[in-house]
Amino acid sequence: MFTPSNSEGFTPLIPGISIKVVGYGEKTLTAMFLLDAGSLLPLHDHVYEQTGTLLEGEMELSIGDETFAVYPGDVWTIPPNVSHKAKVVKDSKVLEVFSPPREDYLRKVGIISD
């Protein structure tokens, strides 16, 4: 699979946060997120391991009991079933990899259907 870079094809996920699945396979899913300044990713957890990097912007990311100021180039890994949340300080762009692939995201963007 090859996906050329472009700014089109983002789907709203929650208010202020949009997603574009840019690649997926048997064991991973890679997604690009656009996050508007002031938006909040509420506290949640899931069964997926999640590794991300901030490409643009600024965020405050909480993983478990720790909170980090996140700047472009910073990388994080969130183990499965660990609570996390984010506050978007400046308009941001994030690239994240999930394992195993998130079927909910594949459904949300219309790649697979029920």
N, C-alpha and C positions, 0 to 999 in steps of 0.2 A: 504494500500500500504506500502511496506517495500522495501527500497533500501540499500543493503549493501555497505559499503564504499570501493571504489577502485579508481585507478587513470586513468581508461580507460573510453572511451565514450564521450570525450569532442569534441565539434563542434566549428570550428572557427566562430566567430560572426562578428568582425571587426578586422583589423590588430592588432595583439598583445593581443587580448582578445578572450578567448574561453569560451563556456558555456556547462554545463551539467545539465539538469533538473533532480533533485534528488527526487522530490515528487510533486504531485499536486492533487487537489480535486476540489470540487464544488466552494470553495471560496478563495483558495490560491494556489500559485505555489511557490515552493522552488527551487532555482537554485544555483549551485556552479559555480564560475567564476575563471579562471586562467588568470592573467594579467601579461604581460611581462614588466619588467622595461623599462621606457622611452615611453611606449604607452600612448595614450590619449583617454579618453572617451569624445567625443565632447559635447558641451552644447546642452541639449535637455530637453524636458519635455514629460509627458504622463499622461494618465488618471488613472494610477495605483498608489496606495499607495505602498511604497517600504521601507522595513526595512532590514538592513544588518549589518553584523559584519565582521571585518577583522580578518581572522584566521592566516594569515602569511603575512609578507612583510611590506610595508610602502607606503602610498598614500597621495595625497593632494586632498581633496574633497571639492568642492564648491556646496553649497545648497543655492539657492536664492542669497542674497548679502553677505553671510558668507563663509569663507574658513577655513578649519580645517586640521591640520596635523593628520593623522590617523595611529594608531599603533595597533598591534594585541590585540584583546579584545575589541576595541572600537566599539560602536554600533551607528547607525544613522537611522532616519526615515525621509523619504521624502514624504510630502503630495502630493496628485494628483495635476497635472498641475503646479508644481513648477520646474523651470529650475535648472539643476544641471549638473556638469561635474567632471571629475577626471583626475589627472595626476599621473601615477604610478611611484613612486620613486624607489622601489625595487620590484623584482618579488613577486607577491602577490596571495593570495587565499582568495576569498570572498564568503560568504554564504548570499543569499538574499531571502526574501519572498515578493511576490507581491500579491496584492489583488485588483480586482479580478484576476484570473489566466490569464496569458498572452498567448493568442492563437498564437501570432506571434512566441513566443519561442517554443511552442509545435509543430508548423509547421516546424520551423527551424531545430529542432532536429529529425524530422520524426515521432513524436508520433501521430500526426493527419495530415491529408492531406485535400486539398480543395475538 
